[in-house]
Amino acid sequence: LVVSLATTAALSGCGSTDDGPAARDAAETTISDEPNLEITAPDDPASDDAGYDDAGYDDAGYDDTEDYDPGPDDTGAFDTGADVTASPSVDDSAGRDDVDCSAEGLGSSAETDFTVARYVVDGRLGAVCFGDDDPVLLDAWTTLVTITPPLQLTDLALFGGFTGSSGGDEETLAFVNSTDDSGELFQMSINLGTFHDDENQAKLTVAHEFSHVFTATPLQLDRSDEAFQDCSTYLAAEGCYLADSLMYRWIEQFWGDWIDQIDPEADASVADGEERCSLDPGFFGPYAASSPEEDFAESFSAFVFGVEASTGAQQRKLDFMAAQPGLVEFRDRADAAGWSPIANEFDPCG
Protein backbone atom coordinates (compact mmCIF):
# COMPACT_ATOMS: atom_id res chain seq x y z
CA LEU A 1 0.00 0.00 0.00
CA VAL A 2 1.50 3.29 -1.11
CA VAL A 3 0.15 6.72 -0.31
CA SER A 4 1.21 10.11 -1.55
CA LEU A 5 2.60 12.13 1.34
CA ALA A 6 0.97 15.19 -0.18
CA THR A 7 -2.48 13.59 -0.32
CA THR A 8 -2.77 11.28 2.66
CA ALA A 9 -6.53 11.73 2.67
CA ALA A 10 -6.54 9.04 -0.01
CA LEU A 11 -6.98 6.35 2.55
CA SER A 12 -5.18 3.37 1.16
CA GLY A 13 -2.88 1.80 -1.37
CA CYS A 14 -0.37 -0.97 -1.67
CA GLY A 15 3.37 -0.80 -1.94
CA SER A 16 5.91 -3.14 -3.37
CA THR A 17 9.63 -3.62 -3.36
CA ASP A 18 11.85 -5.73 -5.55
CA ASP A 19 13.77 -7.09 -2.57
CA GLY A 20 13.07 -10.43 -0.91
CA PRO A 21 12.69 -14.03 -2.03
CA ALA A 22 9.82 -13.40 -4.40
CA ALA A 23 8.29 -10.45 -6.23
CA ARG A 24 6.31 -8.13 -3.97
CA ASP A 25 2.56 -7.67 -4.24
CA ALA A 26 2.04 -11.14 -5.65
CA ALA A 27 -0.17 -11.98 -2.66
CA GLU A 28 -2.29 -15.03 -2.29
CA THR A 29 -4.76 -16.92 -0.04
CA THR A 30 -6.92 -19.94 -0.64
CA ILE A 31 -10.53 -18.81 -0.57
CA SER A 32 -12.23 -22.03 -1.35
CA ASP A 33 -11.49 -25.70 -1.13
CA GLU A 34 -13.19 -26.21 -4.50
CA PRO A 35 -10.81 -27.20 -7.31
CA ASN A 36 -12.24 -24.56 -9.63
CA LEU A 37 -13.68 -21.35 -8.27
CA GLU A 38 -16.89 -20.18 -9.83
CA ILE A 39 -16.84 -16.40 -9.90
CA THR A 40 -20.03 -14.44 -10.30
CA ALA A 41 -19.83 -11.04 -11.92
CA PRO A 42 -22.04 -8.28 -13.28
CA ASP A 43 -23.38 -8.93 -16.74
CA ASP A 44 -22.71 -5.41 -18.01
CA PRO A 45 -19.27 -5.60 -19.72
CA ALA A 46 -16.81 -2.74 -19.57
CA SER A 47 -17.12 -0.40 -22.50
CA ASP A 48 -14.32 -0.14 -25.03
CA ASP A 49 -13.77 3.51 -24.23
CA ALA A 50 -11.89 4.69 -21.18
CA GLY A 51 -14.64 6.20 -19.07
CA TYR A 52 -18.08 5.59 -17.62
CA ASP A 53 -21.30 7.54 -17.97
CA ASP A 54 -22.33 8.79 -14.54
CA ALA A 55 -25.52 10.42 -15.76
CA GLY A 56 -27.59 8.07 -13.64
CA TYR A 57 -25.92 9.02 -10.37
CA ASP A 58 -27.11 11.80 -8.11
CA ASP A 59 -26.08 13.06 -4.68
CA ALA A 60 -28.81 11.04 -2.99
CA GLY A 61 -27.13 7.77 -3.89
CA TYR A 62 -26.69 5.34 -6.74
CA ASP A 63 -29.49 5.38 -9.25
CA ASP A 64 -29.83 1.87 -10.59
CA THR A 65 -32.38 2.71 -13.27
CA GLU A 66 -29.98 1.26 -15.82
CA ASP A 67 -31.08 -2.20 -14.64
CA TYR A 68 -27.71 -3.24 -13.26
CA ASP A 69 -27.54 -7.00 -12.81
CA PRO A 70 -24.85 -8.26 -10.43
CA GLY A 71 -25.23 -11.77 -11.78
CA PRO A 72 -26.38 -14.94 -10.06
CA ASP A 73 -25.79 -15.26 -6.34
CA ASP A 74 -23.77 -18.45 -6.31
CA THR A 75 -23.55 -19.19 -2.61
CA GLY A 76 -20.75 -21.65 -3.24
CA ALA A 77 -18.30 -19.07 -4.58
CA PHE A 78 -15.63 -18.10 -2.06
CA ASP A 79 -17.89 -19.29 0.80
CA THR A 80 -15.91 -20.61 3.79
CA GLY A 81 -18.82 -20.67 6.23
CA ALA A 82 -16.66 -18.97 8.86
CA ASP A 83 -18.11 -17.68 12.13
CA VAL A 84 -18.06 -13.87 12.03
CA THR A 85 -17.63 -13.77 15.81
CA ALA A 86 -14.30 -15.63 15.68
CA SER A 87 -11.66 -14.07 17.95
CA PRO A 88 -7.99 -13.36 17.15
CA SER A 89 -5.77 -16.43 17.12
CA VAL A 90 -2.26 -16.30 18.59
CA ASP A 91 0.00 -19.19 19.55
CA ASP A 92 3.38 -17.91 20.73
CA SER A 93 4.90 -21.38 20.47
CA ALA A 94 3.92 -22.17 16.88
CA GLY A 95 6.74 -22.32 14.34
CA ARG A 96 7.56 -23.62 10.88
CA ASP A 97 10.68 -24.52 8.88
CA ASP A 98 9.57 -23.85 5.31
CA VAL A 99 10.16 -20.07 5.21
CA ASP A 100 13.16 -17.78 5.64
CA CYS A 101 12.64 -15.40 8.55
CA SER A 102 16.05 -13.72 8.37
CA ALA A 103 16.43 -10.04 7.56
CA GLU A 104 17.38 -10.95 3.99
CA GLY A 105 14.54 -13.41 3.64
CA LEU A 106 12.01 -10.87 4.90
CA GLY A 107 13.26 -8.29 2.41
CA SER A 108 15.09 -5.79 4.60
CA SER A 109 16.80 -3.01 2.70
CA ALA A 110 17.91 0.58 3.16
CA GLU A 111 14.34 1.70 2.51
CA THR A 112 12.54 -1.10 4.38
CA ASP A 113 14.01 -1.98 7.76
CA PHE A 114 12.31 -4.99 9.33
CA THR A 115 12.19 -4.85 13.12
CA VAL A 116 10.00 -7.88 13.90
CA ALA A 117 8.39 -10.86 12.23
CA ARG A 118 6.33 -13.78 13.44
CA TYR A 119 5.41 -17.09 11.88
CA VAL A 120 1.83 -17.73 10.86
CA VAL A 121 0.87 -21.38 11.26
CA ASP A 122 -2.53 -22.75 10.21
CA GLY A 123 -4.01 -19.26 10.38
CA ARG A 124 -2.61 -18.55 13.85
CA LEU A 125 -0.01 -15.91 14.65
CA GLY A 126 2.97 -17.92 15.85
CA ALA A 127 6.31 -17.40 17.51
CA VAL A 128 8.53 -14.37 16.98
CA CYS A 129 11.12 -15.44 14.42
CA PHE A 130 12.92 -12.13 13.87
CA GLY A 131 13.62 -9.09 16.03
CA ASP A 132 11.69 -8.11 19.14
CA ASP A 133 7.94 -8.42 19.48
CA ASP A 134 6.02 -5.19 18.97
CA PRO A 135 2.47 -4.47 20.22
CA VAL A 136 1.73 -2.55 17.02
CA LEU A 137 2.24 -5.74 15.03
CA LEU A 138 -0.26 -7.49 17.30
CA ASP A 139 -2.72 -4.64 16.73
CA ALA A 140 -2.36 -5.11 12.98
CA TRP A 141 -2.91 -8.85 13.35
CA THR A 142 -6.04 -8.23 15.41
CA THR A 143 -7.37 -6.00 12.64
CA LEU A 144 -6.68 -8.68 10.04
CA VAL A 145 -8.28 -11.57 11.91
CA THR A 146 -11.30 -9.49 12.85
CA ILE A 147 -12.31 -9.01 9.21
CA THR A 148 -10.91 -12.19 7.65
CA PRO A 149 -12.63 -15.60 7.65
CA PRO A 150 -10.22 -17.91 9.54
CA LEU A 151 -9.71 -20.46 6.77
CA GLN A 152 -8.42 -17.75 4.48
CA LEU A 153 -5.53 -16.96 6.82
CA THR A 154 -3.87 -20.31 6.23
CA ASP A 155 -1.94 -19.11 3.17
CA LEU A 156 0.02 -16.66 5.30
CA ALA A 157 3.37 -17.94 6.56
CA LEU A 158 4.97 -14.73 7.86
CA PHE A 159 3.59 -11.53 9.39
CA GLY A 160 6.20 -8.81 9.71
CA GLY A 161 6.69 -5.22 10.78
CA PHE A 162 9.03 -2.67 9.24
CA THR A 163 9.90 1.00 9.44
CA GLY A 164 10.87 3.38 6.70
CA SER A 165 10.09 2.60 3.08
CA SER A 166 9.43 6.23 2.23
CA GLY A 167 10.47 7.16 -1.27
CA GLY A 168 10.11 10.73 -2.48
CA ASP A 169 6.51 11.88 -2.27
CA GLU A 170 5.08 8.43 -1.52
CA GLU A 171 5.21 6.15 1.49
CA THR A 172 4.65 2.41 1.72
CA LEU A 173 2.11 1.50 4.40
CA ALA A 174 2.18 -2.26 3.86
CA PHE A 175 2.91 -4.91 1.26
CA VAL A 176 2.40 -8.59 0.51
CA ASN A 177 4.68 -11.03 -1.30
CA SER A 178 4.84 -14.74 -1.94
CA THR A 179 7.53 -16.62 -0.05
CA ASP A 180 8.09 -19.29 -2.68
CA ASP A 181 8.05 -19.64 -6.44
CA SER A 182 4.89 -21.74 -6.41
CA GLY A 183 2.83 -19.08 -4.66
CA GLU A 184 1.63 -21.45 -1.94
CA LEU A 185 2.61 -19.23 1.02
CA PHE A 186 2.74 -15.49 1.64
CA GLN A 187 4.23 -12.81 3.81
CA MET A 188 2.27 -9.74 4.90
CA SER A 189 4.28 -6.77 6.14
CA ILE A 190 3.04 -3.67 7.98
CA ASN A 191 4.69 -0.28 8.39
CA LEU A 192 4.71 -0.05 12.18
CA GLY A 193 5.67 3.60 12.11
CA THR A 194 2.45 4.66 10.36
CA PHE A 195 -0.09 2.04 11.43
CA HIS A 196 -1.52 4.08 14.32
CA ASP A 197 -1.49 7.41 12.47
CA ASP A 198 -5.07 6.99 11.26
CA GLU A 199 -7.39 4.24 12.51
CA ASN A 200 -9.52 4.15 9.38
CA GLN A 201 -6.51 4.16 7.10
CA ALA A 202 -5.06 1.22 9.03
CA LYS A 203 -8.23 -0.82 8.59
CA LEU A 204 -8.51 -0.03 4.90
CA THR A 205 -4.84 -0.86 4.43
CA VAL A 206 -5.17 -4.31 6.00
CA ALA A 207 -8.18 -5.19 3.84
CA HIS A 208 -6.44 -3.86 0.74
CA GLU A 209 -3.33 -5.95 1.35
CA PHE A 210 -5.16 -9.18 2.06
CA SER A 211 -6.97 -8.91 -1.26
CA HIS A 212 -3.56 -9.31 -2.90
CA VAL A 213 -3.39 -12.67 -1.16
CA PHE A 214 -6.69 -14.23 -2.16
CA THR A 215 -6.57 -13.00 -5.76
CA ALA A 216 -3.23 -14.71 -6.40
CA THR A 217 -3.64 -18.25 -5.11
CA PRO A 218 -2.93 -21.18 -7.44
CA LEU A 219 -6.70 -21.36 -7.94
CA GLN A 220 -6.57 -17.82 -9.34
CA LEU A 221 -3.13 -17.45 -10.93
CA ASP A 222 -1.07 -19.89 -13.01
CA ARG A 223 2.65 -19.42 -12.31
CA SER A 224 3.88 -22.23 -14.55
CA ASP A 225 6.46 -21.66 -17.27
CA GLU A 226 3.82 -22.64 -19.81
CA ALA A 227 1.52 -19.90 -18.55
CA PHE A 228 4.17 -17.26 -19.12
CA GLN A 229 4.68 -18.51 -22.66
CA ASP A 230 1.02 -18.79 -23.59
CA CYS A 231 -1.40 -16.63 -21.60
CA SER A 232 -4.81 -16.02 -23.16
CA THR A 233 -6.19 -13.84 -20.36
CA TYR A 234 -3.92 -11.29 -18.64
CA LEU A 235 -0.26 -11.91 -17.88
CA ALA A 236 0.72 -10.32 -14.58
CA ALA A 237 4.22 -10.16 -13.12
CA GLU A 238 3.64 -13.37 -11.17
CA GLY A 239 1.79 -15.37 -13.80
CA CYS A 240 -1.33 -15.73 -15.91
CA TYR A 241 -4.77 -15.17 -14.38
CA LEU A 242 -7.12 -18.07 -14.91
CA ALA A 243 -10.17 -17.42 -17.08
CA ASP A 244 -12.54 -17.84 -14.14
CA SER A 245 -10.41 -15.87 -11.69
CA LEU A 246 -11.68 -12.87 -9.80
CA MET A 247 -9.02 -10.61 -11.27
CA TYR A 248 -9.60 -11.53 -14.89
CA ARG A 249 -13.34 -11.04 -14.48
CA TRP A 250 -12.56 -7.67 -12.90
CA ILE A 251 -10.34 -6.69 -15.81
CA GLU A 252 -12.96 -7.71 -18.36
CA GLN A 253 -15.68 -5.85 -16.52
CA PHE A 254 -13.97 -2.58 -15.64
CA TRP A 255 -10.70 -2.02 -17.46
CA GLY A 256 -11.53 -1.97 -21.17
CA ASP A 257 -8.78 -0.34 -23.20
CA TRP A 258 -7.03 0.90 -20.05
CA ILE A 259 -5.41 -2.51 -19.68
CA ASP A 260 -3.28 -1.93 -22.77
CA GLN A 261 -1.47 0.88 -20.94
CA ILE A 262 -0.34 -1.26 -18.00
CA ASP A 263 3.17 -2.62 -17.58
CA PRO A 264 2.64 -5.54 -15.16
CA GLU A 265 6.35 -5.56 -14.27
CA ALA A 266 6.33 -1.95 -13.03
CA ASP A 267 5.77 -1.05 -9.38
CA ALA A 268 2.42 0.63 -8.83
CA SER A 269 2.42 4.25 -7.68
CA VAL A 270 0.04 7.14 -7.20
CA ALA A 271 1.76 9.02 -10.01
CA ASP A 272 1.15 6.16 -12.45
CA GLY A 273 -2.60 6.39 -11.97
CA GLU A 274 -3.15 10.13 -11.94
CA GLU A 275 -4.03 10.51 -15.62
CA ARG A 276 -6.45 7.57 -15.67
CA CYS A 277 -7.97 8.80 -12.43
CA SER A 278 -8.60 12.21 -13.97
CA LEU A 279 -10.58 10.59 -16.79
CA ASP A 280 -12.46 7.76 -15.07
CA PRO A 281 -14.81 8.35 -12.10
CA GLY A 282 -14.86 4.64 -11.26
CA PHE A 283 -11.52 4.62 -9.46
CA PHE A 284 -11.20 5.02 -5.70
CA GLY A 285 -8.28 7.42 -6.03
CA PRO A 286 -5.24 7.62 -8.34
CA TYR A 287 -3.46 4.67 -6.75
CA ALA A 288 -6.37 2.45 -7.75
CA ALA A 289 -5.92 3.62 -11.32
CA SER A 290 -2.29 2.44 -11.40
CA SER A 291 -3.16 -1.22 -12.13
CA PRO A 292 -6.12 -3.61 -12.10
CA GLU A 293 -4.75 -5.30 -8.97
CA GLU A 294 -4.62 -2.02 -7.06
CA ASP A 295 -8.03 -1.05 -8.43
CA PHE A 296 -9.50 -4.27 -7.08
CA ALA A 297 -7.71 -3.85 -3.74
CA GLU A 298 -8.86 -0.27 -3.18
CA SER A 299 -12.40 -1.13 -4.21
CA PHE A 300 -12.37 -4.17 -1.93
CA SER A 301 -11.23 -2.15 1.06
CA ALA A 302 -14.02 0.35 0.40
CA PHE A 303 -16.53 -2.47 0.09
CA VAL A 304 -15.46 -4.20 3.32
CA PHE A 305 -15.87 -1.08 5.42
CA GLY A 306 -19.06 0.24 3.86
CA VAL A 307 -17.51 3.25 2.15
CA GLU A 308 -20.27 5.00 0.22
CA ALA A 309 -19.66 5.39 -3.49
CA SER A 310 -19.37 8.96 -4.72
CA THR A 311 -20.08 8.06 -8.36
CA GLY A 312 -22.21 5.54 -10.17
CA ALA A 313 -19.08 3.95 -11.64
CA GLN A 314 -17.69 3.38 -8.15
CA GLN A 315 -21.01 1.84 -7.11
CA ARG A 316 -20.84 -0.64 -9.96
CA LYS A 317 -17.54 -1.88 -8.57
CA LEU A 318 -19.03 -2.26 -5.10
CA ASP A 319 -21.94 -4.16 -6.63
CA PHE A 320 -19.48 -6.56 -8.25
CA MET A 321 -18.06 -7.26 -4.78
CA ALA A 322 -21.54 -7.72 -3.32
CA ALA A 323 -22.22 -10.48 -5.85
CA GLN A 324 -19.41 -12.61 -4.36
CA PRO A 325 -20.56 -14.35 -1.13
CA GLY A 326 -17.00 -14.89 0.06
CA LEU A 327 -16.23 -11.19 -0.24
CA VAL A 328 -19.46 -10.32 1.53
CA GLU A 329 -18.17 -12.40 4.43
CA PHE A 330 -15.39 -9.85 5.01
CA ARG A 331 -17.91 -7.02 4.97
CA ASP A 332 -20.17 -8.85 7.43
CA ARG A 333 -17.31 -9.37 9.83
CA ALA A 334 -16.32 -5.69 9.69
CA ASP A 335 -19.92 -4.71 10.27
CA ALA A 336 -20.26 -7.14 13.20
CA ALA A 337 -17.18 -5.51 14.76
CA GLY A 338 -18.82 -2.09 14.50
CA TRP A 339 -16.16 -0.89 12.09
CA SER A 340 -18.38 0.36 9.29
CA PRO A 341 -19.23 2.60 7.60
CA ILE A 342 -16.03 4.51 6.99
CA ALA A 343 -16.34 7.88 5.24
CA ASN A 344 -15.27 8.10 1.60
CA GLU A 345 -12.07 10.13 1.77
CA PHE A 346 -10.45 8.63 -1.30
CA ASP A 347 -9.20 11.28 -3.71
CA PRO A 348 -11.95 11.86 -6.29
CA CYS A 349 -11.50 10.75 -9.88
CA GLY A 350 -13.17 11.76 -13.11
RASUL-V922089 format. One record per backbone hydrogen bond with DSSP energy under -1.0 kcal/mol. NH is the residue of the N-H (numbers start at 1). CO is the residue of the C=O. Records with the same first field share a line. If there is no record, write none. Layout:
NH->CO ; CO
//
This chain:
3->171
5->169
7->4
10->7
15->174
25->176
29->213
43->69
46->252
57->54
58->61
61->58
67->64
74->72
75->73
77->74
86->83
91->125
94->91
106->102
107->103
108->103
109->112
113->163
115->161
116->161
117->130
118->159
119->127
120->157
121->124
124->121
125->89
126->119
127->94
129->117
130->117
132->115
138->134
139->135
140->136
141->137
142->138
143->139
144->140
145->141
146->142
147->143
148->144
152->149
153->150
156->153
157->186
158->186
159->118
160->188
161->116
162->190
163->113
165->111
167->170
170->167
171->3
172->165
173->1
175->189
177->187
179->185
183->180
186->155
187->177
188->158
189->175
190->160
191->173
192->162 ; 190
194->191
195->191
197->194
202->198
203->199
204->200
205->201
206->202
207->203
208->204
209->205
210->206
211->207
212->209
214->210
215->211
216->213
220->217
221->217
222->240
228->224
229->225
230->226
236->239
240->222
241->234
242->220
245->242
249->245
250->246
251->247
252->248
253->249
254->250
255->251
258->255
260->257
261->258
262->259
266->263
277->273
278->274
280->276
283->280
285->283
290->287
295->291
296->292
297->293
298->294
299->295
300->296
301->297
302->298
303->299
304->300
305->301
306->303
307->302
315->311
316->312
317->313
318->314
319->315
320->316
321->317
322->318
324->321
326->77
328->324
329->325
331->327
332->328
333->329
334->330
335->331
336->332
337->333
338->335
339->334
342->305
345->343
350->277
//
